[in-house]
């Protein structure tokens, strides 16, 4: 089970950092690792539907995992965090 306190602290720090060093709207690069599964990648892609997202994937050397990089223009730190929270609902995803 996820530690909600640590998760909240992480997103609070991220919000503070993004507010301090970025003028919004701005491009943001998300990076995720997922078990190699077209279904998991599709679940992530749906979360970014309707945006200007550029999504790149690369399989690990053994083919067991796929890295997913998503460059997208976001309107605010809260919007960045909202997408992280949505993607965290996809089973097996690791946010980098």
C-alpha positions in Angstrom: 0.0 0.0 0.0 1.3 3.5 -0.8 2.3 5.8 2.0 -0.1 8.7 1.5 1.9 11.0 3.7 5.1 10.5 1.7 3.1 10.8 -1.5 1.6 14.1 -0.4 5.0 15.5 0.7 6.5 14.5 -2.6 3.8 16.3 -4.6 3.9 19.4 -2.3 7.7 19.6 -2.9 7.2 19.2 -6.7 4.5 21.9 -6.7 6.8 24.3 -4.9 9.7 23.6 -7.2 7.6 24.0 -10.4 6.1 27.2 -9.1 9.5 28.6 -8.3 11.4 27.8 -11.5 8.8 27.7 -14.3 6.7 30.2 -16.2 3.3 28.6 -17.0 2.1 27.3 -19.4 5.3 25.4 -20.1 6.5 22.1 -21.7 6.9 19.3 -19.2 8.6 15.9 -19.7 7.0 12.9 -17.9 9.0 9.7 -17.7 7.5 6.4 -16.7 8.6 2.8 -16.7 5.8 0.2 -17.3 5.8 -3.6 -17.7 6.1 -4.3 -21.4 2.4 -4.3 -22.3 0.6 -2.5 -25.1 -2.4 -2.3 -22.8 -0.5 -0.4 -20.1 1.0 2.0 -22.7 -2.5 2.5 -24.2 -3.9 3.3 -20.7 -1.2 6.1 -20.3 -1.8 7.4 -23.8 -5.5 7.8 -23.0 -4.7 10.0 -20.0 -2.9 12.4 -22.4 -5.6 12.3 -25.1 -6.7 15.8 -26.3 -3.3 17.4 -25.4 -0.3 18.3 -27.6 1.6 15.3 -26.1 4.5 13.8 -28.0 4.8 10.2 -26.7 7.9 8.1 -27.2 8.4 4.5 -26.0 11.5 2.3 -25.8 11.7 -1.3 -24.8 14.3 -2.5 -22.2 17.1 -4.7 -23.5 15.4 -7.8 -22.3 12.0 -6.6 -23.4 10.4 -6.9 -20.0 9.8 -3.2 -19.5 9.0 -0.2 -21.6 10.1 3.4 -20.9 7.4 6.0 -21.8 8.5 9.6 -22.3 5.7 12.2 -22.7 6.5 15.8 -23.6 3.4 18.0 -23.2 2.5 21.6 -22.6 1.0 22.0 -19.2 -0.9 25.0 -17.8 0.2 24.8 -14.1 2.0 22.8 -11.5 -1.4 21.5 -10.3 -2.1 20.2 -13.9 1.3 18.4 -13.9 0.5 16.7 -10.6 -3.0 15.8 -11.7 -1.6 13.8 -14.6 0.9 12.0 -12.3 -1.9 11.0 -10.0 -4.0 9.8 -13.0 -1.1 7.7 -14.3 -0.4 6.3 -10.8 -3.7 4.4 -11.1 -2.3 2.3 -14.0 -1.1 -0.9 -12.4 2.7 -1.4 -12.4 3.7 2.1 -13.5 6.8 3.6 -12.0 7.1 7.4 -12.3 10.6 8.8 -12.7 
